[in-house]
Amino acid sequence: QELVEKLAREGIPLEVCPISNLQTQAIKEKVPVEELYRKGICITISPDNDTVSSTNILEEYDYILSNTNLGIADLLQMNIYAAQNIFGTEKQKARLVERIKAYKDKLNKDDMGR
């Protein structure tokens, strides 16, 4: 619990590879992505090395959407977290975040129009 609080408080990103974690038995059951995300942890979703784990980012997203109560907006937020924590310049980070936010805003407007 103390570690979870520290991760949330300090905004330390936690990169999670759910399918790989299950395949390699790094965890024994469902990856607690939703629980950690809801506690304010800066979660990012990634596929592991494809030579170790035969998966890709779309399969990871599908796993999250199928096995949690998280939705597309949550995955987009996780991508914002990822963009904010890349090894790049602040300008590159800001540009990526703006692109993701613009897409998220577009989705929100489209959903409201239905």
C-alpha positions in Angstrom: 0.0 0.0 0.0 2.8 2.4 0.8 4.4 1.8 -2.6 1.1 2.4 -4.4 0.7 5.7 -2.5 4.2 6.8 -3.4 3.7 5.9 -7.1 0.5 8.0 -7.2 1.9 10.9 -5.1 5.1 11.3 -7.2 3.6 10.5 -10.6 6.0 7.7 -11.2 5.0 5.9 -14.4 4.4 2.1 -14.3 4.7 0.4 -17.6 2.6 -2.7 -17.7 2.6 -5.6 -20.2 -0.4 -7.6 -19.1 -0.3 -10.5 -21.6 3.5 -11.0 -21.1 3.1 -10.8 -17.4 0.6 -13.7 -17.6 2.6 -15.7 -20.1 5.8 -15.4 -18.1 3.9 -16.0 -14.9 5.4 -12.8 -13.4 1.9 -12.7 -11.9 -0.4 -15.6 -11.2 -3.7 -14.0 -12.0 -5.2 -10.9 -13.6 -2.9 -7.9 -13.7 -4.3 -5.2 -11.4 -4.2 -2.5 -14.1 -7.7 -1.2 -13.3 -7.2 -1.1 -9.6 -3.8 0.7 -9.9 -5.2 3.1 -12.5 -8.2 4.0 -10.3 -5.8 4.7 -7.4 -4.2 7.4 -9.5 -1.1 5.5 -10.7 0.4 6.7 -13.9 -0.1 3.4 -15.8 1.0 2.8 -19.4 0.3 -0.3 -21.4 2.9 -1.8 -23.7 3.6 -5.1 -25.4 6.7 -6.9 -24.3 9.5 -7.8 -26.6 7.9 -9.8 -29.4 10.6 -12.4 -29.3 9.6 -13.2 -25.7 5.8 -12.6 -25.9 4.0 -13.1 -29.1 1.7 -10.0 -28.7 1.3 -6.5 -29.9 -0.2 -3.3 -28.6 -3.6 -3.9 -30.1 -3.8 -7.3 -28.4 -2.8 -5.7 -25.1 -5.6 -3.0 -25.5 -8.1 -5.8 -26.4 -7.0 -7.7 -23.3 -7.6 -4.6 -21.1 -10.9 -3.8 -22.7 -12.1 -7.4 -22.4 -10.9 -8.1 -18.8 -11.5 -4.8 -17.0 -14.1 -2.1 -16.8 -11.7 0.4 -18.4 -12.7 1.9 -21.7 -11.2 3.7 -24.7 -11.0 7.0 -22.8 -8.9 5.3 -20.1 -6.6 3.8 -22.7 -6.2 7.3 -24.2 -5.3 8.7 -20.8 -2.7 5.9 -20.4 -1.3 7.0 -23.7 -1.1 10.6 -22.4 0.8 9.3 -19.4 3.1 7.4 -21.8 3.7 10.5 -24.0 4.5 12.6 -20.9 7.2 10.1 -19.9 9.0 9.4 -23.2 12.7 10.0 -23.6 12.3 13.1 -25.6 12.3 16.9 -25.4 9.5 18.7 -23.6 8.4 20.0 -27.1 8.1 16.4 -28.4 6.2 15.3 -25.3 3.8 18.3 -25.6 3.2 17.6 -29.3 2.3 14.0 -28.6 0.0 14.9 -25.7 -1.8 17.5 -27.8 -2.4 15.0 -30.6 -3.8 12.4 -28.1 -6.0 15.0 -26.4 -7.3 16.2 -29.7 -8.3 12.6 -30.6 -9.8 12.1 -27.2 -11.8 15.4 -27.5 -13.0 14.2 -31.0 -14.2 10.9 -29.6 -16.0 12.7 -26.7 -17.8 15.0 -29.2 -18.8 12.0 -31.4 -20.2 10.1 -28.4 -22.2 13.1 -27.3 -23.7 13.5 -30.8 -25.3 10.1 -30.7 
